[in-house]
C-alpha cells in the first residue's frame, strides 16, 4: 500500500491499517473497498499473530520454569483480549 522505501514498517499489517484509516478519513474509497482492505488486513494480522505465538511458545518452553512464569501474565492478558475480540465478532447478527 505504501511505496515509501524509507518506512518499511508501513508494509506491515499495522502500517497498512494506519494508512487505511488515513484514507478512510479523506473519503478516498468506497465502503466496499474499505471493507475489503480492512478484511485483508485483519487476516494478515491474524496470520502474523499465529506465527509470533508459535515462535514465542517454542522459545519460551525451552526456558526454566521461573522465566516461563514471568511470561505467563502477558500471555494470559493477551488471550483475554483475544477472547473479547472473538466474542465481539462472533456475536454479530448479520
ZIVEN-V327191 format. One record per residue. RES is the residue in three letters. D_CENTER is the distance of its C-alpha to the mean C-alpha in Angstrom with 1 decimal. Layout:
res->[RES:RES]
d_center->[D_CENTER:D_CENTER]
This chain:
res->[UNK:UNK:UNK:UNK:UNK:UNK:UNK:UNK:UNK:UNK:UNK:UNK:UNK:UNK:UNK:UNK:UNK:UNK:UNK:UNK:UNK:UNK:UNK:UNK:UNK:UNK:UNK:UNK:UNK:UNK:UNK:UNK:UNK:UNK:UNK:UNK:UNK:UNK:UNK:UNK:UNK:UNK:UNK:UNK:UNK:UNK:UNK:UNK:UNK:UNK:UNK:UNK:UNK:UNK:UNK:UNK:UNK:UNK:UNK:UNK:UNK:UNK:UNK:UNK:UNK:UNK:UNK:UNK:UNK:UNK:UNK:UNK:UNK:UNK:UNK:UNK:UNK:UNK:UNK:UNK:UNK:UNK:UNK:UNK:UNK:UNK:UNK:UNK:UNK:UNK:UNK:UNK:UNK:UNK]
d_center->[16.7:18.0:21.2:21.8:22.1:22.4:18.7:16.9:13.6:13.8:13.2:9.7:7.0:6.9:10.6:10.9:9.5:12.0:14.6:14.2:14.8:17.8:19.1:18.9:20.9:23.6:23.9:23.8:22.3:23.3:21.3:21.2:19.7:17.2:16.2:16.1:13.9:11.4:11.5:11.2:8.1:6.5:8.2:7.2:3.4:5.5:8.2:6.9:6.1:9.5:11.1:10.4:11.7:14.6:15.6:15.5:17.5:19.9:20.5:20.8:23.3:25.7:26.0:28.8:28.4:28.5:25.5:23.6:24.5:23.1:19.6:20.0:19.5:16.0:15.1:16.9:15.3:11.7:13.1:14.8:11.7:10.3:13.9:14.1:11.2:12.8:16.2:15.6:14.5:17.2:19.8:19.9:23.3:23.6]
